[in-house]
Amino acid sequence: MIAATSDAAHLARLHAQCFSEVWSAESFSALLANPGCVALMDEAGFIVVQVVADQSEVLSLGVTPAARRRGIAAELLRAALKQAADQGALMMFLEVDCRNFPAIALYKQVGFVEMGRRKAYYTTAEGQCSDALTFRMEIPALLVGNCMQLG
Ligand SMILES: CC(C)(COP(=O)(O)OP(=O)(O)OC[C@H]1O[C@@H](n2cnc3c(N)ncnc32)[C@H](O)[C@@H]1OP(=O)(O)O)[C@@H](O)C(=O)NCCC(=O)NCCS
């Protein structure tokens, strides 16, 4: 379902189970107030995307550890692609830590194509650097036919 500002606390709780970096309920509220920003969520997962003109970007995506490998993230991504298309987007972009193998496998499975690498883009709390991989997907290709068959 599409998250409302009143869902900010639930989104923050989900985010806290998926990432070490904290996004507070207040930061989710502020994010959702941005034009073109939309969050989709269920009990165990969420995705936040930003649509600007004909482009969209995944800002965050997570599924709680106990609910992983059940297809929830893939389903959220496909729903976000549809939502972005409905808001006029033709492309979706995202970036991911090059060491995040589950997420990279997910994005490739859904149909994203790797397009570049940003050197030392991330820094861990321990001060370790890692590269970001950037991915893109042309949305119209997904929307031709039944999107649920992709992947
Ligand atoms: C990455 C993440 C969102 C995947 O969520 P999920 O609901 O478990 O993913 P799905 O069940 O939809 O997986 C779809 C496909 O992605 C790939 N995949 C997902 N997790 C994987 C893993 N741990 N190892 C290998 N492949 C994996 C598989 O191809 C999988 O299909 P399959 O289960 O039929 O083999 C989840 O692990 C997570 O929240 N991680 C922490 C936060 C994070 O890294 N977010 C992304 C930041 S860019």
Ligand as a Chemical Component Dictionary entry (heavy atoms), coordinates in Angstrom:
data_LIG
# 
_chem_comp.id                   LIG 
_chem_comp.type                 NON-POLYMER 
_chem_comp.pdbx_formal_charge   0 
_chem_comp.three_letter_code    LIG 
# 
loop_
_chem_comp_atom.comp_id 
_chem_comp_atom.atom_id 
_chem_comp_atom.alt_atom_id 
_chem_comp_atom.type_symbol 
_chem_comp_atom.charge 
_chem_comp_atom.model_Cartn_x 
_chem_comp_atom.model_Cartn_y 
_chem_comp_atom.model_Cartn_z 
_chem_comp_atom.pdbx_ordinal 
LIG C1  C1  C 0 18.053 -6.831  -0.367 1  
LIG C2  C2  C 0 16.691 -7.131  0.276  2  
LIG C3  C3  C 0 15.793 -5.903  0.141  3  
LIG C4  C4  C 0 16.058 -8.334  -0.457 4  
LIG O1  O1  O 0 14.744 -8.532  0.085  5  
LIG P1  P1  P 0 13.968 -9.937  -0.087 6  
LIG O2  O2  O 0 12.535 -9.689  0.174  7  
LIG O3  O3  O 0 14.646 -10.975 0.714  8  
LIG O4  O4  O 0 14.213 -10.246 -1.633 9  
LIG P2  P2  P 0 13.315 -11.222 -2.523 10 
LIG O5  O5  O 0 12.821 -12.359 -1.679 11 
LIG O6  O6  O 0 12.288 -10.411 -3.232 12 
LIG O7  O7  O 0 14.391 -11.776 -3.533 13 
LIG C5  C5  C 0 14.207 -11.703 -4.935 14 
LIG C6  C6  C 0 15.461 -12.244 -5.585 15 
LIG O8  O8  O 0 16.602 -11.452 -5.215 16 
LIG C7  C7  C 0 17.755 -12.316 -5.071 17 
LIG N1  N1  N 0 18.158 -12.369 -3.655 18 
LIG C8  C8  C 0 17.541 -11.776 -2.599 19 
LIG N2  N2  N 0 18.219 -12.033 -1.472 20 
LIG C9  C9  C 0 19.273 -12.804 -1.812 21 
LIG C10 C10 C 0 20.346 -13.380 -1.082 22 
LIG N3  N3  N 0 20.465 -13.236 0.255  23 
LIG N4  N4  N 0 21.284 -14.076 -1.747 24 
LIG C11 C11 C 0 21.200 -14.227 -3.089 25 
LIG N5  N5  N 0 20.181 -13.726 -3.853 26 
LIG C12 C12 C 0 19.249 -13.013 -3.215 27 
LIG C13 C13 C 0 17.299 -13.690 -5.520 28 
LIG O9  O9  O 0 17.472 -13.744 -6.926 29 
LIG C14 C14 C 0 15.830 -13.655 -5.162 30 
LIG O10 O10 O 0 15.051 -14.578 -5.885 31 
LIG P3  P3  P 0 14.934 -16.094 -5.328 32 
LIG O11 O11 O 0 14.602 -16.015 -3.868 33 
LIG O12 O12 O 0 13.823 -16.657 -6.180 34 
LIG O13 O13 O 0 16.261 -16.733 -5.569 35 
LIG C15 C15 C 0 16.862 -7.532  1.776  36 
LIG O14 O14 O 0 17.867 -8.526  1.874  37 
LIG C16 C16 C 0 17.230 -6.380  2.695  38 
LIG O15 O15 O 0 16.347 -5.668  3.188  39 
LIG N6  N6  N 0 18.535 -6.155  2.930  40 
LIG C17 C17 C 0 18.986 -5.079  3.836  41 
LIG C18 C18 C 0 18.691 -3.721  3.273  42 
LIG C19 C19 C 0 19.293 -3.544  1.895  43 
LIG O16 O16 O 0 20.422 -3.948  1.622  44 
LIG N7  N7  N 0 18.540 -2.871  1.005  45 
LIG C20 C20 C 0 18.979 -2.567  -0.330 46 
LIG C21 C21 C 0 19.857 -1.363  -0.287 47 
LIG S1  S1  S 0 20.373 -0.892  -1.925 48 
# 
loop_
_chem_comp_bond.comp_id 
_chem_comp_bond.atom_id_1 
_chem_comp_bond.atom_id_2 
_chem_comp_bond.value_order 
_chem_comp_bond.pdbx_ordinal 
LIG C1  C2  SING 1  
LIG C2  C3  SING 2  
LIG C2  C4  SING 3  
LIG C2  C15 SING 4  
LIG C4  O1  SING 5  
LIG O1  P1  SING 6  
LIG P1  O2  DOUB 7  
LIG P1  O3  SING 8  
LIG P1  O4  SING 9  
LIG O4  P2  SING 10 
LIG P2  O5  DOUB 11 
LIG P2  O6  SING 12 
LIG P2  O7  SING 13 
LIG O7  C5  SING 14 
LIG C5  C6  SING 15 
LIG C6  O8  SING 16 
LIG C6  C14 SING 17 
LIG O8  C7  SING 18 
LIG C7  N1  SING 19 
LIG C7  C13 SING 20 
LIG N1  C8  SING 21 
LIG N1  C12 SING 22 
LIG C8  N2  DOUB 23 
LIG N2  C9  SING 24 
LIG C9  C10 SING 25 
LIG C9  C12 DOUB 26 
LIG C10 N3  SING 27 
LIG C10 N4  DOUB 28 
LIG N4  C11 SING 29 
LIG C11 N5  DOUB 30 
LIG N5  C12 SING 31 
LIG C13 O9  SING 32 
LIG C13 C14 SING 33 
LIG C14 O10 SING 34 
LIG O10 P3  SING 35 
LIG P3  O11 DOUB 36 
LIG P3  O12 SING 37 
LIG P3  O13 SING 38 
LIG C15 O14 SING 39 
LIG C15 C16 SING 40 
LIG C16 O15 DOUB 41 
LIG C16 N6  SING 42 
LIG N6  C17 SING 43 
LIG C17 C18 SING 44 
LIG C18 C19 SING 45 
LIG C19 O16 DOUB 46 
LIG C19 N7  SING 47 
LIG N7  C20 SING 48 
LIG C20 C21 SING 49 
LIG C21 S1  SING 50 
# 
